[in-house]
Amino acid sequence: MEPHAQQQFDFLLLTAVERFTERLVQRNAGAVPALDRLRAEGAGGEVRQFVDALFQDFLLDNPAGACFVLEALSTRMARPVDGGPISVMLVALAKQGFGDLLCLKAEEALEQAAAFE
């Protein structure tokens, strides 16, 4: 990945982690309950909804946007996605991979926040 594209992806990820962890902390009344909920649910419903909205907001819910995310996640392991047109599978795979990474990074951020509560 080109350095400028990596920088854009890093900004996207940092923005997503900040927004998502803030949302979790507010909805769960603190970092510790938010971390517990995130660990219990994993990359489930709330992460999936957030990633869907984020991809839409950042105009990534299309094949080109999905390829941008997948290129940044190229060294991470992927889980299988349901079949369909390649364009739909690209977006689904990108959302899934980004959601998994978001979950991991949000957990790290919440652990840090919980340490200072």
Phi and psi restraints in degrees (range 20) as a CNS / XPLOR table:
assign (resid 1 and name C) (resid 2 and name N)
       (resid 2 and name CA) (resid 2 and name C) 1.0 -63.7 20.0 2
assign (resid 2 and name N) (resid 2 and name CA)
       (resid 2 and name C) (resid 3 and name N) 1.0 147.0 20.0 2
assign (resid 2 and name C) (resid 3 and name N)
       (resid 3 and name CA) (resid 3 and name C) 1.0 -56.1 20.0 2
assign (resid 3 and name N) (resid 3 and name CA)
       (resid 3 and name C) (resid 4 and name N) 1.0 -38.6 20.0 2
assign (resid 3 and name C) (resid 4 and name N)
       (resid 4 and name CA) (resid 4 and name C) 1.0 -67.4 20.0 2
assign (resid 4 and name N) (resid 4 and name CA)
       (resid 4 and name C) (resid 5 and name N) 1.0 -36.8 20.0 2
assign (resid 4 and name C) (resid 5 and name N)
       (resid 5 and name CA) (resid 5 and name C) 1.0 -70.3 20.0 2
assign (resid 5 and name N) (resid 5 and name CA)
       (resid 5 and name C) (resid 6 and name N) 1.0 -38.1 20.0 2
assign (resid 5 and name C) (resid 6 and name N)
       (resid 6 and name CA) (resid 6 and name C) 1.0 -62.7 20.0 2
assign (resid 6 and name N) (resid 6 and name CA)
       (resid 6 and name C) (resid 7 and name N) 1.0 -40.5 20.0 2
assign (resid 6 and name C) (resid 7 and name N)
       (resid 7 and name CA) (resid 7 and name C) 1.0 -63.3 20.0 2
assign (resid 7 and name N) (resid 7 and name CA)
       (resid 7 and name C) (resid 8 and name N) 1.0 -40.9 20.0 2
assign (resid 7 and name C) (resid 8 and name N)
       (resid 8 and name CA) (resid 8 and name C) 1.0 -64.8 20.0 2
assign (resid 8 and name N) (resid 8 and name CA)
       (resid 8 and name C) (resid 9 and name N) 1.0 -41.3 20.0 2
assign (resid 8 and name C) (resid 9 and name N)
       (resid 9 and name CA) (resid 9 and name C) 1.0 -65.7 20.0 2
assign (resid 9 and name N) (resid 9 and name CA)
       (resid 9 and name C) (resid 10 and name N) 1.0 -42.9 20.0 2
assign (resid 9 and name C) (resid 10 and name N)
       (resid 10 and name CA) (resid 10 and name C) 1.0 -59.9 20.0 2
assign (resid 10 and name N) (resid 10 and name CA)
       (resid 10 and name C) (resid 11 and name N) 1.0 -40.2 20.0 2
assign (resid 10 and name C) (resid 11 and name N)
       (resid 11 and name CA) (resid 11 and name C) 1.0 -63.9 20.0 2
assign (resid 11 and name N) (resid 11 and name CA)
       (resid 11 and name C) (resid 12 and name N) 1.0 -44.3 20.0 2
assign (resid 11 and name C) (resid 12 and name N)
       (resid 12 and name CA) (resid 12 and name C) 1.0 -58.3 20.0 2
assign (resid 12 and name N) (resid 12 and name CA)
       (resid 12 and name C) (resid 13 and name N) 1.0 -47.7 20.0 2
assign (resid 12 and name C) (resid 13 and name N)
       (resid 13 and name CA) (resid 13 and name C) 1.0 -64.6 20.0 2
assign (resid 13 and name N) (resid 13 and name CA)
       (resid 13 and name C) (resid 14 and name N) 1.0 -45.1 20.0 2
assign (resid 13 and name C) (resid 14 and name N)
       (resid 14 and name CA) (resid 14 and name C) 1.0 -60.6 20.0 2
assign (resid 14 and name N) (resid 14 and name CA)
       (resid 14 and name C) (resid 15 and name N) 1.0 -44.0 20.0 2
assign (resid 14 and name C) (resid 15 and name N)
       (resid 15 and name CA) (resid 15 and name C) 1.0 -61.8 20.0 2
assign (resid 15 and name N) (resid 15 and name CA)
       (resid 15 and name C) (resid 16 and name N) 1.0 -44.6 20.0 2
assign (resid 15 and name C) (resid 16 and name N)
       (resid 16 and name CA) (resid 16 and name C) 1.0 -63.6 20.0 2
assign (resid 16 and name N) (resid 16 and name CA)
       (resid 16 and name C) (resid 17 and name N) 1.0 -44.1 20.0 2
assign (resid 16 and name C) (resid 17 and name N)
       (resid 17 and name CA) (resid 17 and name C) 1.0 -62.6 20.0 2
assign (resid 17 and name N) (resid 17 and name CA)
       (resid 17 and name C) (resid 18 and name N) 1.0 -45.3 20.0 2
assign (resid 17 and name C) (resid 18 and name N)
       (resid 18 and name CA) (resid 18 and name C) 1.0 -60.4 20.0 2
assign (resid 18 and name N) (resid 18 and name CA)
       (resid 18 and name C) (resid 19 and name N) 1.0 -48.2 20.0 2
assign (resid 18 and name C) (resid 19 and name N)
       (resid 19 and name CA) (resid 19 and name C) 1.0 -65.3 20.0 2
assign (resid 19 and name N) (resid 19 and name CA)
       (resid 19 and name C) (resid 20 and name N) 1.0 -43.5 20.0 2
assign (resid 19 and name C) (resid 20 and name N)
       (resid 20 and name CA) (resid 20 and name C) 1.0 -68.5 20.0 2
assign (resid 20 and name N) (resid 20 and name CA)
       (resid 20 and name C) (resid 21 and name N) 1.0 -43.7 20.0 2
assign (resid 20 and name C) (resid 21 and name N)
       (resid 21 and name CA) (resid 21 and name C) 1.0 -67.1 20.0 2
assign (resid 21 and name N) (resid 21 and name CA)
       (resid 21 and name C) (resid 22 and name N) 1.0 -37.9 20.0 2
assign (resid 21 and name C) (resid 22 and name N)
       (resid 22 and name CA) (resid 22 and name C) 1.0 -60.8 20.0 2
assign (resid 22 and name N) (resid 22 and name CA)
       (resid 22 and name C) (resid 23 and name N) 1.0 -43.4 20.0 2
assign (resid 22 and name C) (resid 23 and name N)
       (resid 23 and name CA) (resid 23 and name C) 1.0 -61.7 20.0 2
assign (resid 23 and name N) (resid 23 and name CA)
       (resid 23 and name C) (resid 24 and name N) 1.0 -45.2 20.0 2
assign (resid 23 and name C) (resid 24 and name N)
       (resid 24 and name CA) (resid 24 and name C) 1.0 -64.1 20.0 2
assign (resid 24 and name N) (resid 24 and name CA)
       (resid 24 and name C) (resid 25 and name N) 1.0 -43.1 20.0 2
assign (resid 24 and name C) (resid 25 and name N)
       (resid 25 and name CA) (resid 25 and name C) 1.0 -62.5 20.0 2
assign (resid 25 and name N) (resid 25 and name CA)
       (resid 25 and name C) (resid 26 and name N) 1.0 -43.2 20.0 2
assign (resid 25 and name C) (resid 26 and name N)
       (resid 26 and name CA) (resid 26 and name C) 1.0 -65.8 20.0 2
assign (resid 26 and name N) (resid 26 and name CA)
       (resid 26 and name C) (resid 27 and name N) 1.0 -42.9 20.0 2
assign (resid 26 and name C) (resid 27 and name N)
       (resid 27 and name CA) (resid 27 and name C) 1.0 -73.4 20.0 2
assign (resid 27 and name N) (resid 27 and name CA)
       (resid 27 and name C) (resid 28 and name N) 1.0 -21.3 20.0 2
assign (resid 27 and name C) (resid 28 and name N)
       (resid 28 and name CA) (resid 28 and name C) 1.0 -114.5 20.0 2
assign (resid 28 and name N) (resid 28 and name CA)
       (resid 28 and name C) (resid 29 and name N) 1.0 8.9 20.0 2
assign (resid 28 and name C) (resid 29 and name N)
       (resid 29 and name CA) (resid 29 and name C) 1.0 58.0 20.0 2
assign (resid 29 and name N) (resid 29 and name CA)
       (resid 29 and name C) (resid 30 and name N) 1.0 47.4 20.0 2
assign (resid 29 and name C) (resid 30 and name N)
       (resid 30 and name CA) (resid 30 and name C) 1.0 135.1 20.0 2
assign (resid 30 and name N) (resid 30 and name CA)
       (resid 30 and name C) (resid 31 and name N) 1.0 162.1 20.0 2
assign (resid 30 and name C) (resid 31 and name N)
       (resid 31 and name CA) (resid 31 and name C) 1.0 -71.2 20.0 2
assign (resid 31 and name N) (resid 31 and name CA)
       (resid 31 and name C) (resid 32 and name N) 1.0 -38.7 20.0 2
assign (resid 31 and name C) (resid 32 and name N)
       (resid 32 and name CA) (resid 32 and name C) 1.0 -64.9 20.0 2
assign (resid 32 and name N) (resid 32 and name CA)
       (resid 32 and name C) (resid 33 and name N) 1.0 -50.3 20.0 2
assign (resid 32 and name C) (resid 33 and name N)
       (resid 33 and name CA) (resid 33 and name C) 1.0 -62.7 20.0 2
assign (resid 33 and name N) (resid 33 and name CA)
       (resid 33 and name C) (resid 34 and name N) 1.0 -34.1 20.0 2
assign (resid 33 and name C) (resid 34 and name N)
       (resid 34 and name CA) (resid 34 and name C) 1.0 -65.0 20.0 2
assign (resid 34 and name N) (resid 34 and name CA)
       (resid 34 and name C) (resid 35 and name N) 1.0 -42.5 20.0 2
assign (resid 34 and name C) (resid 35 and name N)
       (resid 35 and name CA) (resid 35 and name C) 1.0 -64.2 20.0 2
assign (resid 35 and name N) (resid 35 and name CA)
       (resid 35 and name C) (resid 36 and name N) 1.0 -42.8 20.0 2
assign (resid 35 and name C) (resid 36 and name N)
       (resid 36 and name CA) (resid 36 and name C) 1.0 -60.0 20.0 2
assign (resid 36 and name N) (resid 36 and name CA)
       (resid 36 and name C) (resid 37 and name N) 1.0 -44.3 20.0 2
assign (resid 36 and name C) (resid 37 and name N)
       (resid 37 and name CA) (resid 37 and name C) 1.0 -65.8 20.0 2
assign (resid 37 and name N) (resid 37 and name CA)
       (resid 37 and name C) (resid 38 and name N) 1.0 -42.6 20.0 2
assign (resid 37 and name C) (resid 38 and name N)
       (resid 38 and name CA) (resid 38 and name C) 1.0 -61.8 20.0 2
assign (resid 38 and name N) (resid 38 and name CA)
       (resid 38 and name C) (resid 39 and name N) 1.0 -43.6 20.0 2
assign (resid 38 and name C) (resid 39 and name N)
       (resid 39 and name CA) (resid 39 and name C) 1.0 -65.6 20.0 2
assign (resid 39 and name N) (resid 39 and name CA)
       (resid 39 and name C) (resid 40 and name N) 1.0 -35.4 20.0 2
assign (resid 39 and name C) (resid 40 and name N)
       (resid 40 and name CA) (resid 40 and name C) 1.0 -70.9 20.0 2
assign (resid 40 and name N) (resid 40 and name CA)
       (resid 40 and name C) (resid 41 and name N) 1.0 -40.2 20.0 2
assign (resid 40 and name C) (resid 41 and name N)
       (resid 41 and name CA) (resid 41 and name C) 1.0 -89.2 20.0 2
assign (resid 41 and name N) (resid 41 and name CA)
       (resid 41 and name C) (resid 42 and name N) 1.0 -26.1 20.0 2
assign (resid 41 and name C) (resid 42 and name N)
       (resid 42 and name CA) (resid 42 and name C) 1.0 62.7 20.0 2
assign (resid 42 and name N) (resid 42 and name CA)
       (resid 42 and name C) (resid 43 and name N) 1.0 -144.2 20.0 2
assign (resid 42 and name C) (resid 43 and name N)
       (resid 43 and name CA) (resid 43 and name C) 1.0 -86.5 20.0 2
assign (resid 43 and name N) (resid 43 and name CA)
       (resid 43 and name C) (resid 44 and name N) 1.0 41.0 20.0 2
assign (resid 43 and name C) (resid 44 and name N)
       (resid 44 and name CA) (resid 44 and name C) 1.0 -84.3 20.0 2
assign (resid 44 and name N) (resid 44 and name CA)
       (resid 44 and name C) (resid 45 and name N) 1.0 -144.0 20.0 2
assign (resid 44 and name C) (resid 45 and name N)
       (resid 45 and name CA) (resid 45 and name C) 1.0 -48.9 20.0 2
assign (resid 45 and name N) (resid 45 and name CA)
       (resid 45 and name C) (resid 46 and name N) 1.0 -55.1 20.0 2
assign (resid 45 and name C) (resid 46 and name N)
       (resid 46 and name CA) (resid 46 and name C) 1.0 -66.6 20.0 2
assign (resid 46 and name N) (resid 46 and name CA)
       (resid 46 and name C) (resid 47 and name N) 1.0 -38.7 20.0 2
assign (resid 46 and name C) (resid 47 and name N)
       (resid 47 and name CA) (resid 47 and name C) 1.0 -64.7 20.0 2
assign (resid 47 and name N) (resid 47 and name CA)
       (resid 47 and name C) (resid 48 and name N) 1.0 -45.0 20.0 2
assign (resid 47 and name C) (resid 48 and name N)
       (resid 48 and name CA) (resid 48 and name C) 1.0 -61.0 20.0 2
assign (resid 48 and name N) (resid 48 and name CA)
       (resid 48 and name C) (resid 49 and name N) 1.0 -44.4 20.0 2
assign (resid 48 and name C) (resid 49 and name N)
       (resid 49 and name CA) (resid 49 and name C) 1.0 -63.5 20.0 2
assign (resid 49 and name N) (resid 49 and name CA)
       (resid 49 and name C) (resid 50 and name N) 1.0 -42.2 20.0 2
assign (resid 49 and name C) (resid 50 and name N)
       (resid 50 and name CA) (resid 50 and name C) 1.0 -64.3 20.0 2
assign (resid 50 and name N) (resid 50 and name CA)
       (resid 50 and name C) (resid 51 and name N) 1.0 -44.6 20.0 2
assign (resid 50 and name C) (resid 51 and name N)
       (resid 51 and name CA) (resid 51 and name C) 1.0 -65.2 20.0 2
assign (resid 51 and name N) (resid 51 and name CA)
       (resid 51 and name C) (resid 52 and name N) 1.0 -40.1 20.0 2
assign (resid 51 and name C) (resid 52 and name N)
       (resid 52 and name CA) (resid 52 and name C) 1.0 -57.2 20.0 2
assign (resid 52 and name N) (resid 52 and name CA)
       (resid 52 and name C) (resid 53 and name N) 1.0 -47.0 20.0 2
assign (resid 52 and name C) (resid 53 and name N)
       (resid 53 and name CA) (resid 53 and name C) 1.0 -67.2 20.0 2
assign (resid 53 and name N) (resid 53 and name CA)
       (resid 53 and name C) (resid 54 and name N) 1.0 -40.9 20.0 2
assign (resid 53 and name C) (resid 54 and name N)
       (resid 54 and name CA) (resid 54 and name C) 1.0 -63.2 20.0 2
assign (resid 54 and name N) (resid 54 and name CA)
       (resid 54 and name C) (resid 55 and name N) 1.0 -45.2 20.0 2
assign (resid 54 and name C) (resid 55 and name N)
       (resid 55 and name CA) (resid 55 and name C) 1.0 -61.0 20.0 2
assign (resid 55 and name N) (resid 55 and name CA)
       (resid 55 and name C) (resid 56 and name N) 1.0 -37.7 20.0 2
assign (resid 55 and name C) (resid 56 and name N)
       (resid 56 and name CA) (resid 56 and name C) 1.0 -68.5 20.0 2
assign (resid 56 and name N) (resid 56 and name CA)
       (resid 56 and name C) (resid 57 and name N) 1.0 -45.8 20.0 2
assign (resid 56 and name C) (resid 57 and name N)
       (resid 57 and name CA) (resid 57 and name C) 1.0 -61.9 20.0 2
assign (resid 57 and name N) (resid 57 and name CA)
       (resid 57 and name C) (resid 58 and name N) 1.0 -39.1 20.0 2
assign (resid 57 and name C) (resid 58 and name N)
       (resid 58 and name CA) (resid 58 and name C) 1.0 -95.0 20.0 2
assign (resid 58 and name N) (resid 58 and name CA)
       (resid 58 and name C) (resid 59 and name N) 1.0 11.3 20.0 2
assign (resid 58 and name C) (resid 59 and name N)
       (resid 59 and name CA) (resid 59 and name C) 1.0 58.6 20.0 2
assign (resid 59 and name N) (resid 59 and name CA)
       (resid 59 and name C) (resid 60 and name N) 1.0 40.5 20.0 2
assign (resid 59 and name C) (resid 60 and name N)
       (resid 60 and name CA) (resid 60 and name C) 1.0 -104.8 20.0 2
assign (resid 60 and name N) (resid 60 and name CA)
       (resid 60 and name C) (resid 61 and name N) 1.0 -0.1 20.0 2
assign (resid 60 and name C) (resid 61 and name N)
       (resid 61 and name CA) (resid 61 and name C) 1.0 -87.3 20.0 2
assign (resid 61 and name N) (resid 61 and name CA)
       (resid 61 and name C) (resid 62 and name N) 1.0 52.5 20.0 2
assign (resid 61 and name C) (resid 62 and name N)
       (resid 62 and name CA) (resid 62 and name C) 1.0 -150.1 20.0 2
assign (resid 62 and name N) (resid 62 and name CA)
       (resid 62 and name C) (resid 63 and name N) 1.0 166.2 20.0 2
assign (resid 62 and name C) (resid 63 and name N)
       (resid 63 and name CA) (resid 63 and name C) 1.0 -56.5 20.0 2
assign (resid 63 and name N) (resid 63 and name CA)
       (resid 63 and name C) (resid 64 and name N) 1.0 -40.7 20.0 2
assign (resid 63 and name C) (resid 64 and name N)
       (resid 64 and name CA) (resid 64 and name C) 1.0 -66.8 20.0 2
assign (resid 64 and name N) (resid 64 and name CA)
       (resid 64 and name C) (resid 65 and name N) 1.0 -43.1 20.0 2
assign (resid 64 and name C) (resid 65 and name N)
       (resid 65 and name CA) (resid 65 and name C) 1.0 -64.1 20.0 2
assign (resid 65 and name N) (resid 65 and name CA)
       (resid 65 and name C) (resid 66 and name N) 1.0 -40.7 20.0 2
assign (resid 65 and name C) (resid 66 and name N)
       (resid 66 and name CA) (resid 66 and name C) 1.0 -63.3 20.0 2
assign (resid 66 and name N) (resid 66 and name CA)
       (resid 66 and name C) (resid 67 and name N) 1.0 -39.9 20.0 2
assign (resid 66 and name C) (resid 67 and name N)
       (resid 67 and name CA) (resid 67 and name C) 1.0 -65.4 20.0 2
assign (resid 67 and name N) (resid 67 and name CA)
       (resid 67 and name C) (resid 68 and name N) 1.0 -36.8 20.0 2
assign (resid 67 and name C) (resid 68 and name N)
       (resid 68 and name CA) (resid 68 and name C) 1.0 -59.1 20.0 2
assign (resid 68 and name N) (resid 68 and name CA)
       (resid 68 and name C) (resid 69 and name N) 1.0 -48.0 20.0 2
assign (resid 68 and name C) (resid 69 and name N)
       (resid 69 and name CA) (resid 69 and name C) 1.0 -67.4 20.0 2
assign (resid 69 and name N) (resid 69 and name CA)
       (resid 69 and name C) (resid 70 and name N) 1.0 -44.0 20.0 2
assign (resid 69 and name C) (resid 70 and name N)
       (resid 70 and name CA) (resid 70 and name C) 1.0 -64.8 20.0 2
assign (resid 70 and name N) (resid 70 and name CA)
       (resid 70 and name C) (resid 71 and name N) 1.0 -35.0 20.0 2
assign (resid 70 and name C) (resid 71 and name N)
       (resid 71 and name CA) (resid 71 and name C) 1.0 -63.6 20.0 2
assign (resid 71 and name N) (resid 71 and name CA)
       (resid 71 and name C) (resid 72 and name N) 1.0 -41.1 20.0 2
assign (resid 71 and name C) (resid 72 and name N)
       (resid 72 and name CA) (resid 72 and name C) 1.0 -67.9 20.0 2
assign (resid 72 and name N) (resid 72 and name CA)
       (resid 72 and name C) (resid 73 and name N) 1.0 -28.2 20.0 2
assign (resid 72 and name C) (resid 73 and name N)
       (resid 73 and name CA) (resid 73 and name C) 1.0 -99.6 20.0 2
assign (resid 73 and name N) (resid 73 and name CA)
       (resid 73 and name C) (resid 74 and name N) 1.0 15.5 20.0 2
assign (resid 73 and name C) (resid 74 and name N)
       (resid 74 and name CA) (resid 74 and name C) 1.0 -60.8 20.0 2
assign (resid 74 and name N) (resid 74 and name CA)
       (resid 74 and name C) (resid 75 and name N) 1.0 -22.6 20.0 2
assign (resid 74 and name C) (resid 75 and name N)
       (resid 75 and name CA) (resid 75 and name C) 1.0 -93.2 20.0 2
assign (resid 75 and name N) (resid 75 and name CA)
       (resid 75 and name C) (resid 76 and name N) 1.0 -6.7 20.0 2
assign (resid 75 and name C) (resid 76 and name N)
       (resid 76 and name CA) (resid 76 and name C) 1.0 -86.2 20.0 2
assign (resid 76 and name N) (resid 76 and name CA)
       (resid 76 and name C) (resid 77 and name N) 1.0 152.9 20.0 2
assign (resid 76 and name C) (resid 77 and name N)
       (resid 77 and name CA) (resid 77 and name C) 1.0 -77.7 20.0 2
assign (resid 77 and name N) (resid 77 and name CA)
       (resid 77 and name C) (resid 78 and name N) 1.0 142.4 20.0 2
assign (resid 77 and name C) (resid 78 and name N)
       (resid 78 and name CA) (resid 78 and name C) 1.0 -109.6 20.0 2
assign (resid 78 and name N) (resid 78 and name CA)
       (resid 78 and name C) (resid 79 and name N) 1.0 150.9 20.0 2
assign (resid 78 and name C) (resid 79 and name N)
       (resid 79 and name CA) (resid 79 and name C) 1.0 -96.2 20.0 2
assign (resid 79 and name N) (resid 79 and name CA)
       (resid 79 and name C) (resid 80 and name N) 1.0 154.4 20.0 2
assign (resid 79 and name C) (resid 80 and name N)
       (resid 80 and name CA) (resid 80 and name C) 1.0 -64.1 20.0 2
assign (resid 80 and name N) (resid 80 and name CA)
       (resid 80 and name C) (resid 81 and name N) 1.0 147.8 20.0 2
assign (resid 80 and name C) (resid 81 and name N)
       (resid 81 and name CA) (resid 81 and name C) 1.0 -117.4 20.0 2
assign (resid 81 and name N) (resid 81 and name CA)
       (resid 81 and name C) (resid 82 and name N) 1.0 160.1 20.0 2
assign (resid 81 and name C) (resid 82 and name N)
       (resid 82 and name CA) (resid 82 and name C) 1.0 -65.3 20.0 2
assign (resid 82 and name N) (resid 82 and name CA)
       (resid 82 and name C) (resid 83 and name N) 1.0 152.4 20.0 2
assign (resid 82 and name C) (resid 83 and name N)
       (resid 83 and name CA) (resid 83 and name C) 1.0 -69.1 20.0 2
assign (resid 83 and name N) (resid 83 and name CA)
       (resid 83 and name C) (resid 84 and name N) 1.0 175.7 20.0 2
assign (resid 83 and name C) (resid 84 and name N)
       (resid 84 and name CA) (resid 84 and name C) 1.0 146.0 20.0 2
assign (resid 84 and name N) (resid 84 and name CA)
       (resid 84 and name C) (resid 85 and name N) 1.0 -171.0 20.0 2
assign (resid 84 and name C) (resid 85 and name N)
       (resid 85 and name CA) (resid 85 and name C) 1.0 -60.1 20.0 2
assign (resid 85 and name N) (resid 85 and name CA)
       (resid 85 and name C) (resid 86 and name N) 1.0 147.6 20.0 2
assign (resid 85 and name C) (resid 86 and name N)
       (resid 86 and name CA) (resid 86 and name C) 1.0 -56.6 20.0 2
assign (resid 86 and name N) (resid 86 and name CA)
       (resid 86 and name C) (resid 87 and name N) 1.0 -39.6 20.0 2
assign (resid 86 and name C) (resid 87 and name N)
       (resid 87 and name CA) (resid 87 and name C) 1.0 -61.3 20.0 2
assign (resid 87 and name N) (resid 87 and name CA)
       (resid 87 and name C) (resid 88 and name N) 1.0 -39.7 20.0 2
assign (resid 87 and name C) (resid 88 and name N)
       (resid 88 and name CA) (resid 88 and name C) 1.0 -70.3 20.0 2
assign (resid 88 and name N) (resid 88 and name CA)
       (resid 88 and name C) (resid 89 and name N) 1.0 -40.1 20.0 2
assign (resid 88 and name C) (resid 89 and name N)
       (resid 89 and name CA) (resid 89 and name C) 1.0 -66.6 20.0 2
assign (resid 89 and name N) (resid 89 and name CA)
       (resid 89 and name C) (resid 90 and name N) 1.0 -37.5 20.0 2
assign (resid 89 and name C) (resid 90 and name N)
       (resid 90 and name CA) (resid 90 and name C) 1.0 -60.1 20.0 2
assign (resid 90 and name N) (resid 90 and name CA)
       (resid 90 and name C) (resid 91 and name N) 1.0 -47.7 20.0 2
assign (resid 90 and name C) (resid 91 and name N)
       (resid 91 and name CA) (resid 91 and name C) 1.0 -65.4 20.0 2
assign (resid 91 and name N) (resid 91 and name CA)
       (resid 91 and name C) (resid 92 and name N) 1.0 -42.6 20.0 2
assign (resid 91 and name C) (resid 92 and name N)
       (resid 92 and name CA) (resid 92 and name C) 1.0 -63.1 20.0 2
assign (resid 92 and name N) (resid 92 and name CA)
       (resid 92 and name C) (resid 93 and name N) 1.0 -42.7 20.0 2
assign (resid 92 and name C) (resid 93 and name N)
       (resid 93 and name CA) (resid 93 and name C) 1.0 -65.7 20.0 2
assign (resid 93 and name N) (resid 93 and name CA)
       (resid 93 and name C) (resid 94 and name N) 1.0 -41.1 20.0 2
assign (resid 93 and name C) (resid 94 and name N)
       (resid 94 and name CA) (resid 94 and name C) 1.0 -63.9 20.0 2
assign (resid 94 and name N) (resid 94 and name CA)
       (resid 94 and name C) (resid 95 and name N) 1.0 -43.8 20.0 2
assign (resid 94 and name C) (resid 95 and name N)
       (resid 95 and name CA) (resid 95 and name C) 1.0 -63.7 20.0 2
assign (resid 95 and name N) (resid 95 and name CA)
       (resid 95 and name C) (resid 96 and name N) 1.0 -42.2 20.0 2
assign (resid 95 and name C) (resid 96 and name N)
       (resid 96 and name CA) (resid 96 and name C) 1.0 -63.1 20.0 2
assign (resid 96 and name N) (resid 96 and name CA)
       (resid 96 and name C) (resid 97 and name N) 1.0 -48.3 20.0 2
assign (resid 96 and name C) (resid 97 and name N)
       (resid 97 and name CA) (resid 97 and name C) 1.0 -64.1 20.0 2
assign (resid 97 and name N) (resid 97 and name CA)
       (resid 97 and name C) (resid 98 and name N) 1.0 -42.0 20.0 2
assign (resid 97 and name C) (resid 98 and name N)
       (resid 98 and name CA) (resid 98 and name C) 1.0 -67.2 20.0 2
assign (resid 98 and name N) (resid 98 and name CA)
       (resid 98 and name C) (resid 99 and name N) 1.0 -39.4 20.0 2
assign (resid 98 and name C) (resid 99 and name N)
       (resid 99 and name CA) (resid 99 and name C) 1.0 -62.0 20.0 2
assign (resid 99 and name N) (resid 99 and name CA)
       (resid 99 and name C) (resid 100 and name N) 1.0 -41.3 20.0 2
assign (resid 99 and name C) (resid 100 and name N)
       (resid 100 and name CA) (resid 100 and name C) 1.0 -62.6 20.0 2
assign (resid 100 and name N) (resid 100 and name CA)
       (resid 100 and name C) (resid 101 and name N) 1.0 -44.9 20.0 2
assign (resid 100 and name C) (resid 101 and name N)
       (resid 101 and name CA) (resid 101 and name C) 1.0 -67.5 20.0 2
assign (resid 101 and name N) (resid 101 and name CA)
       (resid 101 and name C) (resid 102 and name N) 1.0 -40.6 20.0 2
assign (resid 101 and name C) (resid 102 and name N)
       (resid 102 and name CA) (resid 102 and name C) 1.0 -59.6 20.0 2
assign (resid 102 and name N) (resid 102 and name CA)
       (resid 102 and name C) (resid 103 and name N) 1.0 -43.4 20.0 2
assign (resid 102 and name C) (resid 103 and name N)
       (resid 103 and name CA) (resid 103 and name C) 1.0 -60.1 20.0 2
assign (resid 103 and name N) (resid 103 and name CA)
       (resid 103 and name C) (resid 104 and name N) 1.0 -45.7 20.0 2
assign (resid 103 and name C) (resid 104 and name N)
       (resid 104 and name CA) (resid 104 and name C) 1.0 -62.5 20.0 2
assign (resid 104 and name N) (resid 104 and name CA)
       (resid 104 and name C) (resid 105 and name N) 1.0 -47.6 20.0 2
assign (resid 104 and name C) (resid 105 and name N)
       (resid 105 and name CA) (resid 105 and name C) 1.0 -68.8 20.0 2
assign (resid 105 and name N) (resid 105 and name CA)
       (resid 105 and name C) (resid 106 and name N) 1.0 -36.2 20.0 2
assign (resid 105 and name C) (resid 106 and name N)
       (resid 106 and name CA) (resid 106 and name C) 1.0 -65.6 20.0 2
assign (resid 106 and name N) (resid 106 and name CA)
       (resid 106 and name C) (resid 107 and name N) 1.0 -38.7 20.0 2
assign (resid 106 and name C) (resid 107 and name N)
       (resid 107 and name CA) (resid 107 and name C) 1.0 -61.5 20.0 2
assign (resid 107 and name N) (resid 107 and name CA)
       (resid 107 and name C) (resid 108 and name N) 1.0 -43.6 20.0 2
assign (resid 107 and name C) (resid 108 and name N)
       (resid 108 and name CA) (resid 108 and name C) 1.0 -61.6 20.0 2
assign (resid 108 and name N) (resid 108 and name CA)
       (resid 108 and name C) (resid 109 and name N) 1.0 -43.9 20.0 2
assign (resid 108 and name C) (resid 109 and name N)
       (resid 109 and name CA) (resid 109 and name C) 1.0 -65.8 20.0 2
assign (resid 109 and name N) (resid 109 and name CA)
       (resid 109 and name C) (resid 110 and name N) 1.0 -39.6 20.0 2
assign (resid 109 and name C) (resid 110 and name N)
       (resid 110 and name CA) (resid 110 and name C) 1.0 -69.3 20.0 2
assign (resid 110 and name N) (resid 110 and name CA)
       (resid 110 and name C) (resid 111 and name N) 1.0 -35.5 20.0 2
assign (resid 110 and name C) (resid 111 and name N)
       (resid 111 and name CA) (resid 111 and name C) 1.0 -60.5 20.0 2
assign (resid 111 and name N) (resid 111 and name CA)
       (resid 111 and name C) (resid 112 and name N) 1.0 -42.6 20.0 2
assign (resid 111 and name C) (resid 112 and name N)
       (resid 112 and name CA) (resid 112 and name C) 1.0 -65.1 20.0 2
assign (resid 112 and name N) (resid 112 and name CA)
       (resid 112 and name C) (resid 113 and name N) 1.0 -44.0 20.0 2
assign (resid 112 and name C) (resid 113 and name N)
       (resid 113 and name CA) (resid 113 and name C) 1.0 -65.4 20.0 2
assign (resid 113 and name N) (resid 113 and name CA)
       (resid 113 and name C) (resid 114 and name N) 1.0 -39.1 20.0 2
assign (resid 113 and name C) (resid 114 and name N)
       (resid 114 and name CA) (resid 114 and name C) 1.0 -66.0 20.0 2
assign (resid 114 and name N) (resid 114 and name CA)
       (resid 114 and name C) (resid 115 and name N) 1.0 -31.1 20.0 2
assign (resid 114 and name C) (resid 115 and name N)
       (resid 115 and name CA) (resid 115 and name C) 1.0 -66.2 20.0 2
assign (resid 115 and name N) (resid 115 and name CA)
       (resid 115 and name C) (resid 116 and name N) 1.0 -24.5 20.0 2
assign (resid 115 and name C) (resid 116 and name N)
       (resid 116 and name CA) (resid 116 and name C) 1.0 -102.8 20.0 2
assign (resid 116 and name N) (resid 116 and name CA)
       (resid 116 and name C) (resid 117 and name N) 1.0 2.8 20.0 2
